[in-house]
Amino acid sequence: MASLYSTQDVNVIEDKTKVERLEKENQRLNEDLYKAEMMLDAYKSDTTINKNNFNENKGTN
Protein backbone atom coordinates (compact mmCIF):
# COMPACT_ATOMS: atom_id res chain seq x y z
CA MET A 1 0.00 0.00 0.00
CA ALA A 2 2.87 2.38 0.73
CA SER A 3 4.29 2.00 -2.77
CA LEU A 4 0.93 2.88 -4.31
CA TYR A 5 0.78 6.03 -2.19
CA SER A 6 4.31 6.96 -3.26
CA THR A 7 3.32 6.44 -6.88
CA GLN A 8 0.38 8.78 -6.39
CA ASP A 9 2.69 11.42 -4.92
CA VAL A 10 4.95 11.16 -7.95
CA ASN A 11 1.98 11.54 -10.29
CA VAL A 12 0.82 14.64 -8.46
CA ILE A 13 4.29 16.20 -8.70
CA GLU A 14 4.49 15.34 -12.41
CA ASP A 15 1.04 16.80 -13.00
CA LYS A 16 1.98 20.05 -11.24
CA THR A 17 5.16 20.30 -13.28
CA LYS A 18 3.24 19.63 -16.48
CA VAL A 19 0.60 22.21 -15.57
CA GLU A 20 3.27 24.82 -14.79
CA ARG A 21 5.02 24.10 -18.10
CA LEU A 22 1.74 24.37 -20.01
CA GLU A 23 0.84 27.62 -18.23
CA LYS A 24 4.21 29.13 -19.19
CA GLU A 25 3.77 28.00 -22.78
CA ASN A 26 0.24 29.40 -22.82
CA GLN A 27 1.49 32.75 -21.51
CA ARG A 28 4.22 32.85 -24.16
CA LEU A 29 1.73 32.02 -26.90
CA ASN A 30 -0.65 34.71 -25.66
CA GLU A 31 2.20 37.23 -25.76
CA ASP A 32 3.12 36.13 -29.28
CA LEU A 33 -0.51 36.42 -30.35
CA TYR A 34 -0.74 39.92 -28.87
CA LYS A 35 2.42 40.97 -30.72
CA ALA A 36 1.10 39.51 -33.97
CA GLU A 37 -2.20 41.35 -33.55
CA MET A 38 -0.35 44.60 -32.92
CA MET A 39 1.81 44.05 -36.00
CA LEU A 40 -1.29 43.31 -38.08
CA ASP A 41 -3.01 46.46 -36.82
CA ALA A 42 0.10 48.50 -37.64
CA TYR A 43 0.29 46.92 -41.11
CA LYS A 44 -3.38 47.66 -41.78
CA SER A 45 -2.93 51.23 -40.60
CA ASP A 46 0.21 51.70 -42.69
CA THR A 47 -1.46 50.16 -45.74
CA THR A 48 -4.44 52.49 -45.37
CA ILE A 49 -2.19 55.54 -44.99
CA ASN A 50 -0.08 54.54 -48.01
CA LYS A 51 -3.20 53.87 -50.08
CA ASN A 52 -4.63 57.28 -49.17
CA ASN A 53 -1.30 58.98 -49.95
CA PHE A 54 -1.11 57.17 -53.29
CA ASN A 55 -4.63 58.26 -54.20
CA GLU A 56 -3.89 61.86 -53.17
CA ASN A 57 -0.66 61.92 -55.17
CA LYS A 58 -2.31 60.31 -58.17
CA GLY A 59 -4.82 63.14 -58.29
CA THR A 60 -2.12 65.82 -58.27
CA ASN A 61 -0.20 64.47 -61.27
QUIJO-V234229 format. One record per residue. N is the residue number from 1. RES is the residue in one small letter. PHI is phi in radians with two decimals (NA if undefined). PSI is psi in degrees with one decimal (999 if undefined). NEAR is the number of other ideal C-beta (glycine too) atoms within 10 Angstrom. Layout:
n=N res=RES phi=PHI psi=PSI near=NEAR
n=N res=RES phi=PHI psi=PSI near=NEAR
This chain:
n=1 res=m phi=NA psi=-35.2 near=5
n=2 res=a phi=-1.14 psi=-37.8 near=6
n=3 res=s phi=-1.18 psi=-35.1 near=7
n=4 res=l phi=-1.12 psi=-42.8 near=8
n=5 res=y phi=-1.09 psi=-42.8 near=9
n=6 res=s phi=-1.09 psi=-39.8 near=10
n=7 res=t phi=-1.09 psi=-40.0 near=10
n=8 res=q phi=-1.12 psi=-39.5 near=10
n=9 res=d phi=-1.06 psi=-43.8 near=10
n=10 res=v phi=-1.09 psi=-42.7 near=10
n=11 res=n phi=-1.09 psi=-39.8 near=10
n=12 res=v phi=-1.12 psi=-44.0 near=10
n=13 res=i phi=-1.09 psi=-44.5 near=10
n=14 res=e phi=-1.09 psi=-41.6 near=10
n=15 res=d phi=-1.11 psi=-41.4 near=10
n=16 res=k phi=-1.11 psi=-42.2 near=10
n=17 res=t phi=-1.11 psi=-43.1 near=10
n=18 res=k phi=-1.12 psi=-43.1 near=10
n=19 res=v phi=-1.09 psi=-44.2 near=10
n=20 res=e phi=-1.08 psi=-42.1 near=10
n=21 res=r phi=-1.11 psi=-43.2 near=10
n=22 res=l phi=-1.17 psi=-36.4 near=10
n=23 res=e phi=-1.14 psi=-40.5 near=10
n=24 res=k phi=-1.13 psi=-43.2 near=10
n=25 res=e phi=-1.12 psi=-41.1 near=10
n=26 res=n phi=-1.08 psi=-42.4 near=10
n=27 res=q phi=-1.10 psi=-43.7 near=10
n=28 res=r phi=-1.10 psi=-42.5 near=10
n=29 res=l phi=-1.15 psi=-37.7 near=10
n=30 res=n phi=-1.12 psi=-39.3 near=10
n=31 res=e phi=-1.15 psi=-42.1 near=10
n=32 res=d phi=-1.10 psi=-41.0 near=10
n=33 res=l phi=-1.11 psi=-43.2 near=10
n=34 res=y phi=-1.05 psi=-45.0 near=10
n=35 res=k phi=-1.09 psi=-41.9 near=10
n=36 res=a phi=-1.12 psi=-40.6 near=10
n=37 res=e phi=-1.12 psi=-40.1 near=10
n=38 res=m phi=-1.15 psi=-41.0 near=10
n=39 res=m phi=-1.12 psi=-40.8 near=10
n=40 res=l phi=-1.13 psi=-43.2 near=10
n=41 res=d phi=-1.07 psi=-42.5 near=10
n=42 res=a phi=-1.13 psi=-40.9 near=10
n=43 res=y phi=-1.10 psi=-45.3 near=10
n=44 res=k phi=-1.08 psi=-42.8 near=10
n=45 res=s phi=-1.11 psi=-45.3 near=10
n=46 res=d phi=-1.12 psi=-41.3 near=10
n=47 res=t phi=-1.11 psi=-42.0 near=10
n=48 res=t phi=-1.13 psi=-43.8 near=10
n=49 res=i phi=-1.10 psi=-46.5 near=10
n=50 res=n phi=-1.12 psi=-38.5 near=10
n=51 res=k phi=-1.13 psi=-43.3 near=10
n=52 res=n phi=-1.13 psi=-41.7 near=10
n=53 res=n phi=-1.11 psi=-40.3 near=10
n=54 res=f phi=-1.09 psi=-46.1 near=10
n=55 res=n phi=-1.13 psi=-37.6 near=9
n=56 res=e phi=-1.17 psi=-43.0 near=9
n=57 res=n phi=-1.22 psi=-34.3 near=9
n=58 res=k phi=-1.11 psi=-35.9 near=8
n=59 res=g phi=-1.28 psi=-21.1 near=7
n=60 res=t phi=-1.56 psi=-12.3 near=5
n=61 res=n phi=-1.44 psi=999 near=4
